[in-house]
Amino acid sequence: MSISVFTVLYDVFDSDVDDIDVYAGGVAETPADGAAVGPLFSCIIGNQFRDFKDGDRYWYERSGVEGFSKGKRLQLYSLKRSRFDNVKMQKNY
């Protein structure tokens, strides 16, 4: 972070670093080498991706999960068809 950016943040947030907004602080950070974002956004993006991956039971790296059974797929397809086949579209002129 450059001295001018530090000075602006210092003045705007009344010299209390605990009051700096996450977005303002993250945008003000100098990007890491070879990255588009600084350490704060890198951490946030990494945590979001980890949580997304760990929360997805069908993630390709998980073993023992084969997705929906054939019966369940047919049941979902039938439900979808029954919902959309009965919808009447009207032209609003």
N, C-alpha and C positions, 0 to 999 in steps of 0.2 A: 504494500500500500504506500502510495507516495505521501510526502509530507503535506501537500496541499489537500489531498483527500482526507487525511487524518485531521487536519486543522478544521475543515468544514464539518466533519462528523463531531469533533470535539465541541465546536460552537453550537451546532444544531441540537445536540443532546445534552447540553449543559454540563459537559465534562464527566458525565456518569456513563461508563461503558455498559453498565447493566441495562440501560434504557435504549441501546441501539437496536433497531429493528433488524430481524434476521435477513430480510431481503436487502435492505440498505447496506448492511455489513457484508453480505455475500457478494453483492455486485461490486462493492468497493475493493474487495480482495484482489490481489495480483494472482492471475492464473498460475497453476503449477506448471512445471516444464512439460511441454507437449500436450497440455490440456486446455480446454476452453473455459474452465471454471476453477475457482480457488479451492482451498481445503474444506471450507464449510459446505459449499454446494457439492463437492465430491463426496463428502461423508453422507450428506442427506440423500443424494442419488444412489449411492452404494447401499445404504440402509433400506431404501424403498425397493430396490431391485432384489435384495436378499429376502425381504418380507414377502414380496410378490412370488418369488421362486419357492420359498418354504411353505407358503400358503396354498400353492397350486398342487392339488393331488395328482394331476395329470402331467406334471412337469416331466420332460423327456428323460431326465437323469434318474428318476425314481424307478426302482425295480418293484415288480409284483403288482403293478397297477395296469390293467389292460383296457380301461375305459368302460363304456357302457356295454352291457351284454346285448346279444342280438334281439332278445325279447324286449328289452328296455328301449332300444333304438326303434323298433317297430311301433312300440307304444307311443313314443314321442312323435314319430312321423305321423301316425294316425291322428294324434291330438292336433298337430299342426295343420294337417289337411282338413280336419273337421272345422277348425276355426277359420281358415282362409277360404275354403270353398263356399262357405255360407255368407261371405261378405259381399254385399251388392254395392258396386261402385256407381256413383251418380256424377253426371257432369253438371257442374255449376256454371251456367252461362250468365 
